[in-house]
Structures are given as structure tokens and as C-alpha cells.
Amino acid sequence: MQSSSALPVWRGILYVAIAATAWGTGGAVAVAMYDAGGIGPVAVSFWRFLAGLVLLLAVHCVWRAWRPGSVVSLRKMYTADPRRALITGFGMAVAQAAYFASVQQAGLAVGTVATLGSGPVLVAVGARLILGERTGVAGTAAVVSGVAGLALLMGGADGSTGPDPLLGIGYALLSAAGYAGVTLLGRFFGRNSAGGAFESTVPGVTVGMICLLPMAAWEGLVPSMDRPAWTVGLILYLGAVPTALAYILLFIGLRVVRATTASVIALVDPLTAAAIGVLVFGERLNAIVLTGTALLLFAVLFLAAREGAGQPRARKGPELELGQERQAPRPSARTEE
């Protein structure tokens, strides 16, 4: 499963934005899982990763049966870069479990905006120190605008959003660190590796699931089945949309979108969470929260326009499918004659 090296920048931005929107729905579904299944954030994350992995492997099997020559084998997928899989999977596990814990303790709106508010700062610092990406004055201003908007969102939220908002914000910072690690690693390999987004997602989700299993078992792994159809439906949604689909789109987008830009575009995640809070949970947005939302939108649109005005870096050679070797051109029949 290949991703084109000629992916337009605007499409990469769109993919990252869709992934962030999918993540924004994940927190609300996790809240529903707490009520329906009676399990904690680590167990919810485990079931999310397990469902996502099953769906990804099913897609792989169907695709390989349909086009056997164009799909990398699972063995090559898992053994191509074990170090990358371990780091990505661990970062995924930390980011998702800590985020769900933050939502549980601080509430959906505060937990989400705190996680995504600190994410761009960590990614910007890491992109400058590790990847050598220059944010520039304009990029820095956009990041500051986004973080300021998130701060206003947090300041405008009621103090009764969750049982322990401070603990929830601590979990949010831990989640942001995991998210920053996954984003930076995805950007690094997206620029320098020929492996596709699907080949990056499957090993990462597998490692993340294994990392979560011991703590999930200690926390209480099996959800309540008082409403089995509803519980299974929530798990399948968490696996399909904010996990399998979102991470594939993220890794594709990171091939052409700078890490700092991607992290700020991902601020549409808390906007999605705020919309769900208003429409589903009956939360009200005051003037401070609306101002913060406007600053968030400014940061996203400004960086998207700035990124789209640039040109994606050209690759040194044509992109190869993972596990394939570059073949020397065969001489034509006329040449042989």
C-alpha cells in the first residue's frame, strides 16, 4: 500500500485536519464507554487499539487477496524497522491512555484543550532541535496564537468540569508528550523512509496494545455487557475512526506537512470536542471561550495557508514499496539486438 511522493501539500493538511477531527470524537466516545462499560481509561485505550488492529489486519488481508503483488507481507511489515515500531507504539499508548485519563478527571473540554494546547509547543521545540525545521516569526506567532486560544478556552471553562481538574491537566501534559513523540517520529520517517503510512500504523498499534495490556488487566479489562450492542459499537468506533483511520491519515500527511504545522492544525481536535460538548452534553460557551476558539481558528488557517504557499520537498528518488529493492532498468529488445 503505497502513498504517493507527489502528494499535494493541501491534501496533506486536509488529512491531518480529518485525523484531528476524528480524535476530537474519541474523547466523547470514551466518556460514553466509562458509563456503558464501567472500565477505566487504560482499559478503554486497550480495547480501542485491539479493535483498530483487527480492522487494519482485515483490510490488509482483503487488499492482499485482491492485489497480492502490491501489498507488503505482515512479516516484512513487523520486521522492517523494529525500533521505529517500538517508539511509535509506546508513544501512541502513552498519548491515548493519558488523554482518556485527562478527560475522566478534568472533563471533555478541559482535558482535550489542555492536551492539544501543550502539544504544539512540545512539537515546535522538538522539530527545531531534532528535525532542524525552522518555524520562523510567522510560525511562532501562529503557535502562540493557538496556545493563547487554548488558554482562554481553559480559563473560560467552569471549575466543575471534572472530579480533579489539576490531575487531569497533568495527564494532559503526559499525553501531549506522547503525541509530540509520535508526530516528530512520523515526520522524520515520512521524509526519509520509503515505508507507507499503513506499514507505519500496524506495528505501532500492535506495540501500543501490548504496552497497555498489563495496566488494563490491573485496572479491570472486561467491560460490562449490560448493553452489549452499545458497548461493542463504541469499541468498534474507537478502533475504526480515531485509531485506524486517524493514524493512517496523520502519517500520510506528515510526508509533506511540517511537524509544527501539523500539531497546530490538530488543534481542530479541541474545537470538535467543544462542539460535541455544546450539541451533546449541553455545555455553554461564554465570551472567553468564543474568543479562544477564534484564536484557534486563526492559528489553523494561517499555518495552513503558509504551508500551502510552500513547495513540498522533492525526494531523491522514486518512492519504493516497503520490502522491495530498486531494480536496474532492463534493456529494450531493440537495444539487445
C-alpha positions in Angstrom: 0.0 0.0 0.0 1.8 3.0 -1.3 1.5 6.7 -0.6 2.5 9.0 -3.4 5.6 11.1 -3.0 3.8 13.7 -5.1 1.1 14.3 -2.5 -0.1 17.9 -2.7 0.5 19.9 0.5 -3.1 21.0 0.7 -4.2 17.3 0.7 -1.7 16.5 3.5 -3.1 19.4 5.5 -6.6 18.1 4.9 -5.6 14.6 6.0 -4.1 15.9 9.3 -7.3 18.0 9.9 -9.5 15.0 9.4 -7.4 12.9 11.7 -7.6 15.6 14.4 -11.4 15.8 13.9 -11.6 12.0 14.4 -9.5 12.3 17.6 -11.9 15.0 18.8 -14.8 12.5 18.7 -12.7 9.9 20.6 -12.8 11.7 23.9 -16.6 11.9 23.8 -16.9 8.2 22.9 -14.5 7.3 25.8 -16.8 9.2 28.2 -19.7 7.1 26.9 -17.5 4.0 27.4 -16.9 4.9 31.1 -20.7 4.9 31.6 -21.6 1.9 29.5 -18.7 -0.4 30.2 -17.7 0.6 33.7 -13.9 0.4 32.8 -11.1 2.9 33.2 -9.1 4.9 30.7 -6.3 2.4 30.2 -8.8 -0.4 29.5 -10.7 1.8 27.1 -7.4 2.5 25.3 -6.6 -1.2 25.1 -9.9 -2.1 23.5 -9.5 0.9 21.2 -6.1 -0.4 20.0 -7.3 -4.0 19.8 -10.3 -3.1 17.6 -8.2 -0.8 15.4 -5.6 -3.6 14.9 -8.3 -6.2 14.0 -9.7 -3.8 11.4 -6.3 -2.9 10.0 -5.4 -6.6 9.6 -8.7 -7.3 8.0 -8.1 -4.6 5.5 -4.6 -5.9 4.9 -5.9 -9.5 4.2 -8.7 -8.2 1.8 -6.2 -6.0 0.0 -3.6 -8.7 -0.4 -6.2 -11.2 -1.7 -7.3 -8.6 -4.3 -3.9 -7.3 -5.3 -1.3 -9.7 -4.0 1.7 -8.2 -5.7 1.2 -4.7 -4.3 0.9 -5.4 -0.6 3.8 -5.9 1.9 3.6 -9.1 3.9 2.9 -8.9 7.6 6.3 -10.4 8.4 8.2 -7.7 6.4 5.8 -5.1 7.9 6.7 -6.0 11.5 10.5 -6.6 10.9 11.3 -3.7 8.7 12.1 -1.2 11.5 11.5 -2.7 15.0 13.0 0.4 16.7 10.5 2.7 15.0 7.6 0.4 15.8 8.6 0.2 19.5 8.9 4.0 19.9 5.8 4.8 17.9 3.7 2.2 19.7 4.9 3.3 23.1 4.1 7.0 22.2 0.7 6.0 21.0 -0.1 4.1 24.2 1.0 7.0 26.4 -0.8 9.6 24.4 -4.1 7.8 24.2 -4.3 6.4 27.7 -3.2 9.6 29.4 -5.6 11.6 27.2 -8.6 9.4 28.3 -7.4 9.7 31.9 -7.3 13.5 31.5 -10.9 13.5 30.1 -12.0 11.4 33.0 -10.5 13.7 35.7 -10.8 17.2 34.1 -13.8 16.7 31.7 -14.0 16.5 28.0 -13.4 20.2 27.1 -10.6 20.9 29.6 -8.9 17.6 29.1 -8.9 17.9 25.3 -7.8 21.5 25.1 -5.0 21.0 27.7 -3.6 18.1 25.8 -3.7 19.8 22.4 -2.6 23.1 23.8 0.7 21.9 25.1 1.3 19.7 22.1 2.3 22.4 19.5 4.8 23.8 21.9 6.5 20.5 22.5 6.4 19.6 18.8 7.8 23.1 17.8 10.7 22.7 20.2 11.4 19.1 19.1 11.1 20.0 15.4 13.7 22.7 15.8 16.1 20.6 17.9 15.7 17.2 16.3 14.4 17.8 12.7 16.0 21.2 12.1 12.7 22.7 11.0 12.6 26.5 11.3 9.2 27.9 12.5 10.1 31.5 11.7 8.4 34.5 13.1 5.1 33.8 11.4 5.1 30.2 12.5 5.9 31.1 16.1 3.2 33.7 16.1 0.7 31.1 14.9 1.7 28.7 17.6 1.4 31.4 20.3 -2.0 32.3 18.9 -3.1 28.7 19.2 -1.8 28.2 22.7 -3.4 31.5 23.8 -6.7 30.4 22.4 -6.5 27.2 24.3 -5.6 29.0 27.4 -8.7 31.2 27.0 -10.8 28.0 26.5 -9.4 26.6 29.7 -9.9 29.8 31.6 -13.5 30.2 30.4 -14.4 26.6 31.4 -16.3 26.0 34.6 -14.4 24.6 37.6 -16.9 21.8 38.0 -16.0 20.1 34.7 -14.4 17.0 36.4 -13.5 15.5 39.8 -9.9 16.6 39.7 -9.0 19.2 37.0 -5.4 19.6 38.2 -4.7 15.9 38.0 -6.4 15.8 34.6 -4.2 18.6 33.3 -1.2 16.6 34.5 -2.4 13.6 32.5 -2.9 16.0 29.6 0.7 17.1 29.6 1.8 13.5 29.7 -0.4 12.8 26.7 1.0 15.8 24.9 4.5 14.4 25.3 3.5 11.1 23.8 1.7 12.9 20.9 4.7 15.0 20.2 7.0 12.0 20.1 4.7 10.2 17.6 4.4 13.4 15.4 8.1 14.0 15.3 9.0 10.4 14.6 6.3 10.2 11.9 7.6 13.4 10.3 11.2 12.1 10.4 10.4 8.8 8.8 7.9 10.4 6.4 10.7 12.5 5.0 13.4 9.8 5.0 11.7 6.5 4.6 10.0 4.7 1.8 7.6 2.8 4.0 3.9 3.7 3.6 1.5 5.0 6.2 -0.3 1.7 6.6 3.0 -0.1 7.2 3.8 2.5 9.9 0.4 2.3 11.6 0.0 -1.5 12.0 3.2 -2.2 14.0 2.7 0.9 16.1 -0.9 0.0 17.1 0.3 -3.6 17.9 3.1 -2.4 20.2 0.7 0.1 21.8 -1.8 -2.6 22.5 0.8 -4.8 24.1 2.1 -1.9 26.3 -1.4 -1.2 27.6 -2.4 -4.8 28.3 -0.7 -5.2 31.8 -2.1 -2.0 33.2 -5.5 -2.6 31.6 -5.7 -6.0 33.2 -4.8 -4.5 36.6 -7.3 -1.7 36.1 -10.1 -4.1 35.1 -10.1 -5.2 31.5 -13.6 -6.7 30.8 -16.3 -4.1 30.2 -19.8 -4.5 31.5 -22.2 -6.1 29.0 -25.5 -4.7 30.3 -25.9 -3.1 26.9 -23.8 -5.3 24.7 -24.7 -3.8 21.3 -23.9 -0.3 22.5 -20.6 -1.3 24.2 -19.4 -3.2 21.2 -20.4 -0.4 18.9 -18.4 2.2 20.9 -15.4 -0.1 20.9 -15.6 -0.6 17.1 -16.0 3.1 16.5 -12.9 3.9 18.7 -10.9 1.3 16.7 -12.1 2.4 13.3 -12.3 6.2 13.3 -9.9 7.8 15.9 -7.4 5.0 15.7 -7.0 3.1 12.3 -8.3 5.9 10.0 -6.8 8.8 12.0 -3.3 7.5 12.3 -3.1 6.4 8.7 -4.1 9.9 7.6 -1.7 11.5 10.1 1.3 9.5 8.8 0.4 10.3 5.2 0.0 14.0 5.9 3.3 14.1 7.7 5.1 13.3 4.5 4.5 16.8 3.2 3.4 18.8 6.2 5.9 20.1 8.8 5.6 18.7 12.2 4.9 22.1 13.9 2.3 22.9 11.3 0.6 19.5 11.7 0.5 20.0 15.5 -1.3 23.3 15.2 -3.7 22.0 12.5 -4.5 19.3 15.0 -5.9 22.0 17.3 -9.2 21.4 15.5 -9.4 18.4 17.9 -10.5 20.6 20.8 -12.8 22.5 18.6 -14.5 19.3 17.7 -14.7 18.4 21.4 -16.2 21.8 22.2 -18.8 21.3 19.5 -19.7 17.9 20.9 -19.9 19.4 24.4 -22.4 22.0 23.2 -24.5 19.8 21.0 -24.4 16.5 23.0 -23.7 17.4 26.6 -25.4 20.8 26.7 -22.3 22.9 27.6 -22.5 26.6 27.1 -19.7 28.7 25.5 -19.1 32.1 27.1 -17.3 35.1 25.5 -13.9 34.0 26.7 -14.3 30.6 25.2 -15.6 32.0 21.9 -12.5 34.3 21.8 -10.2 31.4 22.4 -12.0 29.5 19.6 -11.4 32.4 17.2 -7.7 32.4 18.0 -7.5 28.7 17.4 -9.1 29.0 14.0 -6.7 31.9 13.2 -3.7 29.7 14.0 -5.0 26.8 12.0 -6.0 28.8 8.9 -2.8 30.9 9.0 -0.5 28.0 9.2 -2.4 26.1 6.6 -2.2 29.0 4.1 1.5 29.4 4.9 2.2 25.7 4.4 0.2 25.6 1.2 2.2 28.5 -0.3 5.4 26.5 0.0 6.5 23.6 -2.1 7.0 20.0 -0.7 10.5 18.7 -0.7 11.3 16.6 -3.6 12.5 13.1 -2.9 15.9 12.0 -4.1 14.4 9.1 -6.0 11.1 7.4 -6.7 9.3 6.0 -3.7 9.5 2.2 -3.3 7.2 -0.1 -1.6 8.4 -1.4 1.7 10.5 -4.5 1.3 11.1 -4.0 -2.5 14.5 -3.4 -3.9 15.4 -0.9 -6.7 15.6 -2.8 -9.9 18.1 -1.9 -12.7 16.3 -0.9 -15.9 16.1 -3.7 -18.4 17.4 -3.0 -21.8 14.8 -3.0 -24.5 14.5 -5.6 -27.2 15.9 -3.1 -29.8 18.9 -2.4 -27.6 19.7 -6.1 -27.2 19.5 -6.5 -31.0 
